[in-house]
Amino acid sequence: MQSLQQKASEWSGVDPNDAFAIDETNLFEKLGLQAFINLSTNFYNRVYDDEEEWFRSIFSNSSKEDAIRNQYEFFVQRMGGPPLYSERKGHPALIGRHRPFPVTHKAADRWLQHMQQALDSVTDIDEDSKTKMMNFFRHTAFFLVAGDELKNQNQSVACKHAANKPAAE
Amino acid sequence: MQSLQQKASEWSGVDPNDAFAIDETNLFEKLGLQAFINLSTNFYNRVYDDEEEWFRSIFSNSSKEDAIRNQYEFFVQRMGGPPLYSERKGHPALIGRHRPFPVTHKAADRWLQHMQQALDSVTDIDEDSKTKMMNFFRHTAFFLVAGDELKNQNQSVACKHAANKPAAE
């Protein structure tokens, strides 16, 4: 069976070494907090205005402000900054926290399209950092698609187990 | 509804600020790789020799060598060292990767008991670092118990949905 990492690399076309090249330099120290806030704000402005209702609706249970903060705090923490996300919300637990959402190949593609446009729009991130971040995002998006498929497998097994139990249980 | 973080703090008795005090100093630079290898080796020697079959069996699908490596690579990465874990396996995805296992309160208590004994046994970790690490472990163990309960909720909803669908679907 392919691992989550193997699936993420195959589907994204990004080698793990390139995905985690974000760790070669401290991007938080290089870019500063405001660059991350600007990126996530630009990204979620696009997401919440998406003309595709199926995609927009994935985010409908969160306010845009919360979505922005959750994202930039995670990025800051993962890219060399203070653990803002974990102090407030705990471990990133990326697969667990995405469990309620349908993280399909199509949704990953659309998420990445908005993120590419957001990166193209912001002016306070240099080209090399943009390349590293986009490789990380591509790999991570498909890592989560792989995590989503695992969820579906587990659920169908669990349902079969449940169906075989006595009704009164 | 209580968040994962709130449940982790309530059940472990560890405030998030104490759990993530591991980030105040770079523990990897302070302790070095061998200290992490020694800790995980000591820990899993205890786990794989546990007299309680119910606990030992949780780990029966992995070799002890793999379990040791997965653990120390994650600890190294999370505590300031190189991203050894992610380069090999991808995001830690703690809740997602624990999905196959019954992470109950009882299992968390027993995991922590072995880890406390392992920390007490190793000589190359100073007392302050031990305290910080144990707070992180306590909080994380119950964070995963909270994640496990979420899984059960989601599964029962998914099974109800599945049961209401036409059989041919």
HADDOCK unambig.tbl for C-alpha pairs under 7 A between the chains (distance, minus, plus):
assign (segid A and resid 5 and name CA) (segid B and resid 89 and name CA) 5.43 0.50 0.50
assign (segid A and resid 5 and name CA) (segid B and resid 90 and name CA) 5.16 0.50 0.50
assign (segid A and resid 16 and name CA) (segid B and resid 87 and name CA) 5.55 0.50 0.50
assign (segid A and resid 17 and name CA) (segid B and resid 87 and name CA) 6.20 0.50 0.50
assign (segid A and resid 20 and name CA) (segid B and resid 87 and name CA) 6.65 0.50 0.50
assign (segid A and resid 87 and name CA) (segid B and resid 16 and name CA) 5.57 0.50 0.50
assign (segid A and resid 87 and name CA) (segid B and resid 17 and name CA) 6.21 0.50 0.50
assign (segid A and resid 87 and name CA) (segid B and resid 20 and name CA) 6.64 0.50 0.50
assign (segid A and resid 89 and name CA) (segid B and resid 5 and name CA) 5.42 0.50 0.50
assign (segid A and resid 90 and name CA) (segid B and resid 5 and name CA) 5.14 0.50 0.50
assign (segid A and resid 93 and name CA) (segid B and resid 93 and name CA) 4.51 0.50 0.50
assign (segid A and resid 93 and name CA) (segid B and resid 94 and name CA) 5.24 0.50 0.50
assign (segid A and resid 93 and name CA) (segid B and resid 95 and name CA) 5.61 0.50 0.50
assign (segid A and resid 94 and name CA) (segid B and resid 93 and name CA) 5.24 0.50 0.50
assign (segid A and resid 95 and name CA) (segid B and resid 93 and name CA) 5.61 0.50 0.50
assign (segid A and resid 95 and name CA) (segid B and resid 95 and name CA) 6.87 0.50 0.50
assign (segid A and resid 95 and name CA) (segid B and resid 96 and name CA) 5.07 0.50 0.50
assign (segid A and resid 96 and name CA) (segid B and resid 95 and name CA) 5.09 0.50 0.50
assign (segid A and resid 96 and name CA) (segid B and resid 96 and name CA) 5.09 0.50 0.50
assign (segid A and resid 155 and name CA) (segid B and resid 155 and name CA) 5.71 0.50 0.50
assign (segid A and resid 155 and name CA) (segid B and resid 158 and name CA) 6.88 0.50 0.50
assign (segid A and resid 158 and name CA) (segid B and resid 155 and name CA) 6.86 0.50 0.50
assign (segid A and resid 159 and name CA) (segid B and resid 159 and name CA) 5.15 0.50 0.50
